[in-house]
């Protein structure tokens, strides 16, 4: 399938064949991306004009912070653009209208990173403390990594080390465990050995 480079420039000739929901999603995604680009451009202009132009106290830290946020904005905007743009086949028929922004997942995280970068650039033009907002990204990534990957892995290792014969915590789980043990004993009793 073919991904379009722009929402408006490569719309298929048969736009009437697209459902209303897909048309709304294409329009909403186009509006979101244009507003995001406007926010990125405005925050960069504010930062460059105020911090690097008017304040004249720019240090290497300011250039590194601006470059780092520019890289993060480039990556998050690229992820969002790729996820939100529609895909058409060679005949111009719509294959995919773009991801719905309300579904969450990676697009939600990319949005959050973009918003944090825009905020840090706009407020960072006035104060150095605005860059502390960007500390939310690795802190949240560490939290999610621990709660969804490392924590469950350690808990499963702990359960395996304690042994499979340990009794479950709640009453329903204990009953299921006892039933499985009775069934296993019955199977051993009536199994035919050859």
N, C-alpha and C positions, 0 to 999 in steps of 0.2 A: 504494500500500500504506500501511498505518497503522503507525506506530512507537508502541510502548507507552510510557507515561510511567513505569510501574513494572513490574518483572518479575512481581510477585505479584498485583497488583490487576487486570490485564487479561489474565490467561491465558485462553485460549479454553476453551469448554465441552468441546470435543473433544480434551482433552489426551492421551487414549489413542491418537489417530491420529498423534501425533508419534513419531518414531523414538527409540530409547534414546540414540543418540549426540547427537541434538538436545536431548533432555531433560538429558543430562549437561552439554552446553555451556551451556545456559540456566542451570542450577544453578551451574556453575563461574563464569560471568560475574557472576551475581548475588552470589555469595559474594565474589568479587574486588572488586566495586564497593562492597559494604557494608564490607569491611575497609579499602578505600582511604578511604572517607568517615570511618571511625573514626580512621584515622591522621591525616587532615587535621584533624579536630576536636580530637584530642588534642594535636597539635603546636601548633595555634593557641592552645589553652587554656594549655598550658605556657608558650609564649612570652609571651602577654598577662599571665598571672599573675606569672611570675617576673621578666621583663625590665621590663615596664611597671608592674607593681604593687609587687613586693617590692624590687627593686634600686634603684628611683627614680633611676637614672642615664640614663634614656631621653633621647635627643637626637632631633633631626629625622631623623638618619640611621636610627635604629631604626624610626621610623614609616614612612619611605620603604622600608626593607628589608621590613618586614612587609607594606606595601601592594603592593610589587612581587611578593613571593612569593604574596600572595593572588590577584593577577591571573594569575600563571603557573599556580597551582593551579586556578583557575576555568577557564582555557582547556584545560589538560591533562585535567581531570576531564570537561569537556564533550565533548572529542574522544573520550575513552575511553567515556563513557556512550553517545554516539551510535553508536560502532562496536560496542559489546557488547550493546546491547539488541536483543531479538528484534522482528521485524516480522510482523504478522498482516494478513490481508486483512479485508474488511468482514464476511465470514461467520465469522471467527474461526479460519481455517486459518493455520497457520504458513507464512510465506513465507521468512523468513530467521531462523536461530537466533542470530545474532550472530557476530562475528568470533572466530576462535580466537586466543587470546593468544600461542600459540607461533609464529605465522606471522611475526612481526617487522614491520618497516615503520614506518609512522607511529604505530601503537599502541605499539610498543616505545619509540620516542622520547618519546611522551607519558608512558608509565610512568616512564621515566628522569627526566624533568623533575619529575614529581610526587614521586618518591622523593627527589630532591635537595632539593626545596623542603621536604618534611617533615623531612628530616635537618637542613637549615639552620635551620628554625624551632625544632626541639627543642634542638639544641646551641647555637643562637644565643641562647637564653635565658641561657646561662651565659657565653659568650665571644663577642667580636666577630669572632674569626678564622673562625668557622663560615661566614660569608658568602662566604669565598673558594671554598668548594665550588661555589657558583653560577657561578664563572668557568669551570667545565667546560663549561657549555652553549654560550657563544659560541665558545670554543676548539674544541670538537668540531664545531660547525656550520661554522666556518671551514675546519677540516681536511677535512670531508666535501665542502664546496663546492669546495675546491681539487682534491681527488683525483678527484671525479666529474664536475665541470663545467669548471673553469678549466684544470686540467692537461691533460686530453684535448684541449680546444680549442686551447691553445697548441701542443701536440704536432702536431696536424693542420695548423696554420698553418705550423709549421716544416717538416713534410714537404712541404707544397705549395710552399713557397719553395725548397726544395732541388731540386724538380723530380721528375717522375714517373719519370724514367729512372734514378734512383739504385737501385743494386742492394740487394735485401733482405738482412737480416742472416743468416738461417739457410740451410742447404743446401736444405731442402725448398722454401722460398719462392723461392730462386734458380732451382730447377728448374721450378717452376710459371711463373715469369716468363719463362724461356727458351722454354717450351712455348707460352705465349701469343704470344710474338713470332714463333715459327715458324708458328703457325696464321695469324696476321695477314699474314705475308709470303706464305703459300700462298694466302690469300683474295685478296690483291692481284694475285698472279700469274695466277690463273685467273678473276678476275672479268671479266665482259664489259662493255665500255664502249660505250655507245650514243651 
